[in-house]
Amino acid sequence: AAVILHPRKKPRGLNDSKKLTPKQRAELEVEIKAAAVAWAVGFASVEEIAALNILHATGLAMRRAVEALQTAPVFALIDGNYAFPMPCPVKTVVGGDGLSCSIAAASILAKTARDRLMVEMDGLYPGYGFSAHKGYRAPRHAEALLSLGPCAIHRLSWAPVQLALQGKNPMLAASRFDE
């Protein structure tokens, strides 16, 4: 997601989206969208992730969000240490979602959009529990991968999916694959 905040209309309570409850994120989403100069959310498809890898597909989704802003940004702050190509200059900020209000706002919009998508996917692909775990590795997800196999939205290169395809417990995958 990308957000341009009005300097005098920053919603109170902005923080790293992972440190907020789903209720807090939902409330802040409404406030961010109402107060922002511009905001947009971009996505990358499962096919794009497979072709590009998760890092570069993330950059593609970020660029799509920036390009969709109704106000062109002068520069972009990117959470992390990888400067993805953008239509404007960028500055990376390690731990940025806890340091920058704009990055925190974008992380909240990204997470709430992703959560809504996972609820929708739960309806399309029942049995995986997507609405409960939102795509993160969880025991229920691992059990479903073993019993049902992967569905159309699973990344076949993701280590837990690979393990399930081999008939092994997906919970054995290292935590670095929990994306």
Phi, psi and omega in degrees: 000159176225138181221133169250111181274145171285130184301336182253005183231040180282126178298142176287147176092004177300135181198172173309126184302331180290343180265001181252151175284160175305322179295316179297318179298317180297318179293317180292327178304313180298315181295318180298311182297325180286325187266340186291148171294319178202151176207153177199156177236135177242154180230160169235142182279165176301321180294320178293321178298317180297320182284323188260331190093162188297322180297307184287331174292325175298315177299321178298315179297319178298314180299319178299320179296314180297317181292337180275351179299138180284343174242124182290130180283151177281325174204167180235135170267130180241128177291128179113198183239011181250120181272095178291147176297129180227165178282011180210166176299152181233156172227128178272147180224105178293129184071024186300331181290347174256355184244332185242129178298321180295316179293319178300315180298317179296321180294326178292314179295322178296315183291320180291323177294317178297317181297319177297319178298319181292326175295318177297317180295330177298324177289324180282327183232074182294154177103341181268343180074027184304325182290338180271316185254356175056028175095353177280156180296127180211155180307317180298320179295317179299316179298319180293320177300319179292317185276323184259339188079173181288153175254184185298338182263359177282141174277114184295340179274352181291131187307314178299324178292318177302315178298316180298320178296335177270002181078017180257158181293118180298342179289351179282345181295144179298150183297342180294348177268006184278067178243000000 
